[in-house]
Protein backbone atom coordinates (compact mmCIF):
# COMPACT_ATOMS: atom_id res chain seq x y z
CA UNK A 1 0.00 0.00 0.00
CA UNK A 2 2.84 2.41 0.89
CA UNK A 3 4.53 1.74 -2.46
CA UNK A 4 1.32 2.53 -4.36
CA UNK A 5 0.85 5.83 -2.51
CA UNK A 6 4.47 6.80 -3.15
CA UNK A 7 4.04 6.07 -6.85
CA UNK A 8 0.84 8.17 -7.03
CA UNK A 9 2.51 11.15 -5.34
CA UNK A 10 5.41 10.84 -7.81
CA UNK A 11 3.04 10.90 -10.84
CA UNK A 12 1.08 13.88 -9.46
CA UNK A 13 4.32 15.78 -8.86
CA UNK A 14 5.48 15.22 -12.45
CA UNK A 15 2.22 16.45 -14.01
CA UNK A 16 1.85 19.42 -11.66
CA UNK A 17 5.39 20.61 -12.41
CA UNK A 18 5.16 20.27 -16.18
CA UNK A 19 3.10 23.44 -16.89
CA UNK A 20 5.39 25.49 -14.65
CA UNK A 21 8.43 24.15 -16.47
CA UNK A 22 6.93 25.01 -19.85
CA UNK A 23 5.96 28.46 -18.61
CA UNK A 24 9.47 29.09 -17.25
CA UNK A 25 11.01 27.98 -20.54
CA UNK A 26 8.82 30.38 -22.49
CA UNK A 27 9.47 33.36 -20.22
CA UNK A 28 13.24 32.86 -20.31
CA UNK A 29 13.15 33.48 -24.06
CA UNK A 30 11.15 36.68 -23.71
CA UNK A 31 13.10 39.90 -23.29
CA UNK A 32 12.14 42.27 -20.52
CA UNK A 33 11.68 45.84 -21.71
CA UNK A 34 14.52 47.84 -20.09
CA UNK A 35 12.77 51.16 -20.76
CA UNK A 36 9.07 50.52 -20.06
CA UNK A 37 7.99 54.17 -19.79
CA UNK A 38 9.53 55.04 -23.17
CA UNK A 39 7.27 54.85 -26.21
CA UNK A 40 8.44 52.59 -29.01
CA UNK A 41 10.28 54.46 -31.72
CA UNK A 42 13.61 55.62 -33.08
CA UNK A 43 14.69 57.43 -29.89
CA UNK A 44 14.15 54.47 -27.57
CA UNK A 45 15.73 52.13 -30.09
CA UNK A 46 18.81 54.34 -30.46
CA UNK A 47 19.56 53.91 -26.75
CA UNK A 48 18.96 50.16 -26.75
CA UNK A 49 20.91 49.63 -29.98
CA UNK A 50 23.87 51.56 -28.58
CA UNK A 51 23.94 49.51 -25.39
CA UNK A 52 23.67 46.24 -27.30
CA UNK A 53 26.40 47.28 -29.76
CA UNK A 54 28.96 48.17 -27.09
CA UNK A 55 28.33 45.33 -24.63
CA UNK A 56 28.44 42.28 -26.91
CA UNK A 57 32.03 41.03 -27.08
CA UNK A 58 31.73 39.89 -30.69
CA UNK A 59 30.48 43.32 -31.79
CA UNK A 60 32.92 45.54 -33.71
CA UNK A 61 31.80 48.39 -31.41
CA UNK A 62 32.42 46.49 -28.18
CA UNK A 63 33.65 48.67 -25.31
CA UNK A 64 35.26 47.10 -22.25
CA UNK A 65 33.42 47.82 -19.02
CA UNK A 66 36.20 50.07 -17.65
CA UNK A 67 35.54 52.51 -20.50
CA UNK A 68 31.74 52.49 -20.26
CA UNK A 69 31.41 55.95 -18.79
CA UNK A 70 28.03 57.71 -19.00
CA UNK A 71 27.58 61.32 -17.87
CA UNK A 72 24.33 63.11 -17.07
CA UNK A 73 23.45 66.72 -16.53
CA UNK A 74 21.04 67.09 -13.62
CA UNK A 75 18.77 70.15 -13.96
CA UNK A 76 16.33 69.52 -16.80
CA UNK A 77 17.88 66.15 -17.61
CA UNK A 78 17.32 64.00 -14.52
CA UNK A 79 14.86 66.23 -12.70
CA UNK A 80 12.79 69.31 -13.58
CA UNK A 81 14.22 72.84 -13.57
CA UNK A 82 11.21 75.13 -13.96
CA UNK A 83 10.18 77.77 -13.04
CA UNK A 84 13.82 78.10 -11.92
CA UNK A 85 16.65 75.89 -10.71
CA UNK A 86 15.79 74.03 -7.54
CA UNK A 87 19.06 75.00 -5.89
CA UNK A 88 18.00 78.61 -6.31
CA UNK A 89 14.89 77.81 -4.26
CA UNK A 90 17.16 76.21 -1.66
CA UNK A 91 19.28 79.38 -1.56
CA UNK A 92 16.14 81.52 -1.28
CA UNK A 93 14.94 79.46 1.65
CA UNK A 94 18.35 79.83 3.29
CA UNK A 95 18.27 83.62 2.83
CA UNK A 96 14.90 83.81 4.56
CA UNK A 97 16.09 81.58 7.39
CA UNK A 98 19.31 83.54 7.94
CA UNK A 99 18.07 87.11 7.30
CA UNK A 100 17.25 87.92 10.96
CA UNK A 101 20.92 87.29 11.83
CA UNK A 102 22.21 89.61 9.09
CA UNK A 103 20.87 93.18 9.31
CA UNK A 104 23.60 94.25 6.86
CA UNK A 105 21.71 92.43 4.12
CA UNK A 106 19.27 95.37 3.99
CA UNK A 107 21.77 97.08 1.66
CA UNK A 108 21.87 94.14 -0.74
CA UNK A 109 19.39 94.58 -3.63
CA UNK A 110 19.52 90.92 -4.62
CA UNK A 111 18.76 89.69 -1.14
CA UNK A 112 16.03 92.28 -0.69
CA UNK A 113 14.41 90.96 -3.88
CA UNK A 114 14.57 87.46 -2.41
CA UNK A 115 12.93 88.58 0.82
CA UNK A 116 10.22 90.38 -1.16
CA UNK A 117 9.56 87.22 -3.22
CA UNK A 118 10.39 89.25 -6.34
CA UNK A 119 11.59 86.28 -8.39
CA UNK A 120 11.76 88.20 -11.68
CA UNK A 121 14.26 90.62 -10.17
CA UNK A 122 16.21 87.73 -8.65
CA UNK A 123 16.42 86.02 -12.04
CA UNK A 124 17.50 89.28 -13.68
CA UNK A 125 20.80 88.98 -11.81
CA UNK A 126 21.51 85.87 -13.89
CA UNK A 127 24.14 83.24 -13.14
CA UNK A 128 26.24 85.80 -11.24
CA UNK A 129 23.33 86.46 -8.90
CA UNK A 130 22.80 82.75 -8.27
CA UNK A 131 26.47 82.33 -7.37
CA UNK A 132 26.25 85.35 -5.05
CA UNK A 133 23.30 83.83 -3.23
CA UNK A 134 25.07 80.48 -2.98
CA UNK A 135 28.24 82.03 -1.55
CA UNK A 136 26.25 84.25 0.82
CA UNK A 137 24.10 81.45 2.21
CA UNK A 138 26.39 78.43 1.91
CA UNK A 139 29.66 79.83 3.27
CA UNK A 140 30.86 80.01 6.87
CA UNK A 141 29.64 76.61 8.01
CA UNK A 142 31.34 73.23 8.01
CA UNK A 143 30.75 70.85 5.12
CA UNK A 144 29.02 68.43 7.50
CA UNK A 145 26.67 71.14 8.74
CA UNK A 146 25.83 72.12 5.18
CA UNK A 147 25.22 68.51 4.16
CA UNK A 148 22.71 68.08 6.99
CA UNK A 149 20.88 71.28 6.01
CA UNK A 150 20.55 69.98 2.45
CA UNK A 151 19.29 66.59 3.68
CA UNK A 152 16.66 68.27 5.85
CA UNK A 153 15.56 70.50 2.95
CA UNK A 154 15.32 67.80 0.29
CA UNK A 155 12.90 65.69 2.35
CA UNK A 156 10.57 68.58 3.18
CA UNK A 157 10.69 71.27 0.45
CA UNK A 158 7.93 71.12 -2.16
CA UNK A 159 7.60 72.43 -5.69
CA UNK A 160 5.31 75.50 -5.91
CA UNK A 161 3.34 74.22 -8.92
CA UNK A 162 3.03 70.46 -8.44
CA UNK A 163 3.14 70.22 -4.66
CA UNK A 164 5.56 67.32 -5.00
CA UNK A 165 8.75 67.10 -3.00
CA UNK A 166 11.60 68.36 -5.14
CA UNK A 167 13.20 64.91 -5.00
CA UNK A 168 9.97 63.54 -6.51
CA UNK A 169 10.31 65.83 -9.53
CA UNK A 170 12.58 63.21 -11.06
CA UNK A 171 12.02 61.79 -14.54
CA UNK A 172 11.03 58.12 -14.43
CA UNK A 173 12.26 57.46 -18.00
CA UNK A 174 15.73 58.72 -17.02
CA UNK A 175 15.79 56.58 -13.88
CA UNK A 176 15.22 53.63 -16.21
CA UNK A 177 18.13 54.72 -18.41
CA UNK A 178 20.40 54.92 -15.37
CA UNK A 179 19.37 51.43 -14.23
CA UNK A 180 19.67 50.01 -17.75
CA UNK A 181 23.17 51.36 -18.25
CA UNK A 182 24.41 50.19 -14.85
CA UNK A 183 22.93 46.74 -15.48
CA UNK A 184 25.13 46.63 -18.58
CA UNK A 185 28.40 47.55 -16.93
CA UNK A 186 28.29 51.35 -17.26
CA UNK A 187 29.44 53.72 -14.55
CA UNK A 188 27.03 56.64 -14.29
CA UNK A 189 28.16 60.14 -13.31
CA UNK A 190 26.35 63.41 -12.72
CA UNK A 191 28.09 66.40 -14.34
CA UNK A 192 26.05 69.41 -13.29
CA UNK A 193 26.30 73.18 -13.25
CA UNK A 194 24.62 72.95 -9.85
CA UNK A 195 26.57 72.94 -6.61
CA UNK A 196 28.35 69.69 -5.92
CA UNK A 197 27.80 70.05 -2.16
CA UNK A 198 24.08 70.55 -2.76
CA UNK A 199 23.85 67.38 -4.88
CA UNK A 200 25.99 64.86 -3.05
CA UNK A 201 23.85 64.45 0.10
CA UNK A 202 20.91 62.93 -1.82
CA UNK A 203 21.93 61.66 -5.30
CA UNK A 204 22.56 58.09 -4.19
CA UNK A 205 19.11 57.77 -2.63
CA UNK A 206 17.32 59.32 -5.61
CA UNK A 207 19.44 58.25 -8.61
CA UNK A 208 21.62 55.44 -7.30
CA UNK A 209 24.65 57.64 -8.03
CA UNK A 210 27.06 57.84 -5.06
CA UNK A 211 28.62 61.10 -3.92
CA UNK A 212 32.02 60.27 -5.42
CA UNK A 213 30.44 60.10 -8.88
CA UNK A 214 29.05 63.64 -8.77
CA UNK A 215 30.83 66.56 -10.44
CA UNK A 216 29.47 70.07 -9.96
CA UNK A 217 30.24 73.70 -9.36
CA UNK A 218 31.87 74.47 -6.04
CA UNK A 219 33.04 77.18 -3.69
CA UNK A 220 36.36 76.96 -1.89
CA UNK A 221 36.87 75.28 1.46
CA UNK A 222 39.51 75.57 4.17
CA UNK A 223 40.77 73.13 6.79
CA UNK A 224 40.39 74.14 10.44
CA UNK A 225 40.46 72.63 13.92
CA UNK A 226 37.25 73.35 15.86
CA UNK A 227 36.86 72.07 19.41
CA UNK A 228 39.79 69.76 18.79
CA UNK A 229 38.24 68.25 15.66
CA UNK A 230 39.33 68.71 12.04
CA UNK A 231 36.65 70.29 9.84
CA UNK A 232 36.31 71.83 6.39
CA UNK A 233 34.81 75.33 6.30
CA UNK A 234 33.00 76.57 3.21
CA UNK A 235 34.38 79.91 2.00
CA UNK A 236 32.64 82.73 0.07
CA UNK A 237 34.89 82.23 -2.96
CA UNK A 238 34.19 80.47 -6.24
CA UNK A 239 36.33 77.39 -6.79
CA UNK A 240 35.01 75.87 -10.04
CA UNK A 241 32.05 76.44 -12.39
CA UNK A 242 31.00 73.14 -13.92
CA UNK A 243 29.02 74.51 -16.84
CA UNK A 244 29.53 74.85 -20.61
CA UNK A 245 33.30 74.66 -21.28
CA UNK A 246 33.80 73.73 -17.64
CA UNK A 247 32.03 70.39 -18.01
CA UNK A 248 34.70 68.68 -20.16
CA UNK A 249 37.33 70.13 -17.81
CA UNK A 250 35.52 68.66 -14.80
CA UNK A 251 35.19 65.29 -16.56
CA UNK A 252 38.90 65.25 -17.33
CA UNK A 253 39.89 66.24 -13.81
CA UNK A 254 37.57 63.90 -11.90
CA UNK A 255 36.96 60.96 -14.25
CA UNK A 256 40.13 60.96 -16.33
CA UNK A 257 38.44 59.40 -19.36
CA UNK A 258 36.18 60.60 -22.14
CA UNK A 259 32.61 59.39 -21.71
CA UNK A 260 30.98 57.20 -24.33
CA UNK A 261 27.46 58.37 -23.45
CA UNK A 262 26.26 61.85 -22.49
CA UNK A 263 22.79 63.16 -21.66
CA UNK A 264 21.89 66.85 -21.41
CA UNK A 265 19.08 69.30 -22.11
CA UNK A 266 20.57 72.74 -22.74
CA UNK A 267 23.32 74.74 -24.41
CA UNK A 268 25.16 74.46 -21.10
CA UNK A 269 25.64 70.78 -21.91
CA UNK A 270 26.78 71.26 -25.51
CA UNK A 271 30.51 71.09 -24.80
CA UNK A 272 30.02 67.92 -22.74
CA UNK A 273 28.24 66.25 -25.65
CA UNK A 274 30.87 67.46 -28.12
CA UNK A 275 33.61 66.06 -25.89
CA UNK A 276 31.81 62.72 -25.68
CA UNK A 277 31.25 62.58 -29.45
CA UNK A 278 35.00 63.08 -30.00
CA UNK A 279 35.73 59.73 -28.34
CA UNK A 280 37.32 57.23 -30.75
CA UNK A 281 34.96 54.63 -29.29
CA UNK A 282 31.31 54.43 -30.32
CA UNK A 283 29.37 57.14 -28.52
CA UNK A 284 25.80 58.14 -27.72
CA UNK A 285 24.83 61.80 -27.34
CA UNK A 286 21.30 62.54 -26.13
CA UNK A 287 19.41 65.81 -25.69
CA UNK A 288 16.19 65.96 -23.65
CA UNK A 289 13.89 68.40 -25.47
CA UNK A 290 11.17 69.83 -23.21
CA UNK A 291 8.08 69.77 -25.42
CA UNK A 292 5.31 68.78 -23.00
CA UNK A 293 3.43 71.87 -21.79
CA UNK A 294 0.74 69.76 -20.12
CA UNK A 295 2.65 67.17 -18.07
CA UNK A 296 5.77 69.32 -17.64
CA UNK A 297 6.89 72.51 -19.45
CA UNK A 298 7.57 73.37 -23.09
CA UNK A 299 10.67 75.51 -23.65
CA UNK A 300 13.88 75.62 -25.68
CA UNK A 301 15.49 78.46 -27.66
CA UNK A 302 14.20 81.49 -25.75
CA UNK A 303 13.97 80.08 -22.26
CA UNK A 304 15.56 81.91 -19.31
CA UNK A 305 16.21 78.45 -17.80
CA UNK A 306 17.58 75.50 -19.73
CA UNK A 307 18.00 77.34 -23.03
CA UNK A 308 18.40 74.86 -25.90
CA UNK A 309 19.38 76.72 -29.07
CA UNK A 310 22.87 76.01 -30.43
CA UNK A 311 22.73 72.54 -28.93
CA UNK A 312 19.52 71.69 -30.74
CA UNK A 313 20.97 72.83 -34.07
CA UNK A 314 24.13 70.79 -33.56
CA UNK A 315 22.18 67.73 -32.46
CA UNK A 316 20.12 67.82 -35.66
CA UNK A 317 23.18 68.45 -37.83
CA UNK A 318 25.23 65.64 -36.27
CA UNK A 319 22.46 63.10 -35.89
CA UNK A 320 22.49 62.99 -32.11
CA UNK A 321 19.46 61.55 -30.34
CA UNK A 322 16.85 64.18 -29.42
CA UNK A 323 14.17 63.06 -26.97
CA UNK A 324 10.79 64.66 -27.60
CA UNK A 325 9.41 64.53 -24.07
CA UNK A 326 5.80 64.80 -25.23
CA UNK A 327 5.92 61.91 -27.70
CA UNK A 328 8.74 59.71 -26.42
CA UNK A 329 7.82 59.43 -22.74
CA UNK A 330 4.72 57.61 -21.49
CA UNK A 331 5.27 59.02 -18.02
CA UNK A 332 7.16 62.01 -16.67
CA UNK A 333 7.73 61.70 -12.93
CA UNK A 334 8.49 58.54 -11.01
Long-range contacts (C-beta under 8 A, 24 or more apart in sequence): 34-176, 34-179, 34-180, 34-183, 35-173, 35-176, 35-177, 35-180, 36-176, 36-330, 37-172, 37-173, 37-176, 37-329, 37-330, 37-331, 38-173, 38-176, 38-328, 38-329, 38-330, 39-327, 39-328, 39-329, 39-330, 41-327, 41-328, 43-321, 43-322, 43-323, 43-324, 43-328, 44-328, 46-284, 46-321, 47-177, 47-180, 47-284, 47-286, 47-321, 50-261, 50-282, 50-284, 51-180, 51-181, 51-184, 53-282, 54-260, 54-281, 54-282, 55-184, 55-185, 61-281, 61-282, 63-260, 63-281, 63-282, 65-185, 65-186, 67-257, 67-260, 67-281, 68-181, 68-184, 68-185, 68-186, 68-187, 68-260, 68-261, 69-186, 69-187, 69-189, 69-255, 69-257, 69-258, 69-259, 69-260, 69-261, 70-181, 70-186, 70-187, 70-188, 70-189, 70-259, 70-260, 70-261, 70-262, 70-263, 71-188, 71-189, 71-190, 71-191, 71-251, 71-255, 71-259, 71-261, 71-262, 71-263, 71-272, 71-276, 72-174, 72-178, 72-188, 72-189, 72-190, 72-191, 72-262, 72-263, 72-264, 73-190, 73-191, 73-192, 73-193, 73-263, 73-264, 73-265, 73-266, 73-268, 73-269, 73-272, 74-190, 74-192, 74-194, 74-199, 74-216, 75-192, 75-193, 75-194, 75-265, 75-306, 76-265, 76-266, 76-288, 76-290, 76-305, 76-306, 77-171, 77-174, 77-263, 77-264, 77-265, 77-269, 77-288, 78-170, 78-171, 78-174, 78-190, 78-207, 79-166, 79-167, 79-169, 79-170, 79-171, 80-159, 80-169, 80-171, 80-296, 80-297, 81-265, 81-305, 81-306, 82-296, 82-297, 82-299, 82-305, 82-306, 83-119, 83-160, 83-161, 83-305, 84-119, 84-123, 84-305, 85-130, 85-194, 85-305, 86-166, 86-169, 87-130, 87-134, 87-194, 87-195, 87-198, 88-122, 88-130, 88-133, 89-157, 89-166, 90-150, 90-153, 90-157, 90-198, 91-130, 91-133, 91-134, 91-137, 91-138, 92-122, 92-133, 93-153, 93-157, 94-137, 94-138, 94-149, 95-133, 95-136, 95-137, 98-137, 111-136, 123-304, 127-243, 131-217, 131-238, 131-241, 134-195, 134-219, 135-219, 135-236, 135-237, 135-238, 136-236, 138-195, 138-197, 138-219, 138-234, 139-219, 139-234, 139-235, 139-236, 140-233, 140-234, 140-236, 141-233, 141-234, 142-226, 142-231, 142-232, 142-233, 142-234, 143-197, 143-221, 143-231, 143-232, 143-233, 143-234, 144-231, 146-197, 146-234, 147-197, 147-200, 147-201, 148-201, 150-197, 150-198, 150-201, 150-202, 151-201, 151-202, 154-201, 154-202, 164-333, 167-202, 167-205, 167-206, 168-333, 168-334, 169-333, 170-206, 170-207, 170-333, 170-334, 171-288, 171-329, 171-332, 171-333, 171-334, 172-331, 172-332, 172-333, 172-334, 173-328, 173-329, 173-330, 173-331, 173-332, 174-263, 174-288, 175-207, 175-334, 177-263, 178-207, 178-208, 178-209, 179-208, 181-261, 182-208, 186-261, 187-213, 188-213, 189-213, 189-214, 189-215, 189-251, 189-255, 189-259, 190-214, 190-215, 190-216, 191-215, 191-216, 191-242, 191-247, 191-250, 191-251, 191-272, 192-216, 192-217, 192-242, 193-217, 193-241, 193-242, 193-243, 193-244, 193-246, 193-247, 193-268, 195-219, 196-242, 197-234, 215-242, 215-247, 215-250, 215-251, 215-254, 215-255, 216-242, 216-250, 217-241, 217-242, 217-243, 217-246, 218-242, 243-268, 244-268, 244-270, 244-271, 245-271, 247-271, 247-272, 247-275, 248-272, 248-274, 248-275, 251-275, 259-283, 260-284, 261-285, 261-286, 262-286, 263-287, 263-288, 264-288, 264-311, 265-289, 265-290, 265-306, 265-308, 266-306, 266-307, 266-308, 266-311, 267-307, 267-308, 267-309, 267-310, 267-311, 268-307, 269-311, 270-310, 270-311, 270-314, 273-311, 273-314, 273-315, 273-320, 274-314, 277-318, 277-320, 284-321, 285-315, 285-318, 285-320, 285-321, 286-320, 286-321, 286-322, 286-323, 287-311, 287-312, 287-315, 287-320, 287-321, 287-322, 287-323, 288-323, 288-325, 289-322, 289-323, 289-324, 289-325, 290-325, 291-324, 291-325, 291-326, 291-327, 292-325, 292-326, 292-329, 292-332, 295-325, 295-326, 295-332, 296-325, 296-332, 298-326
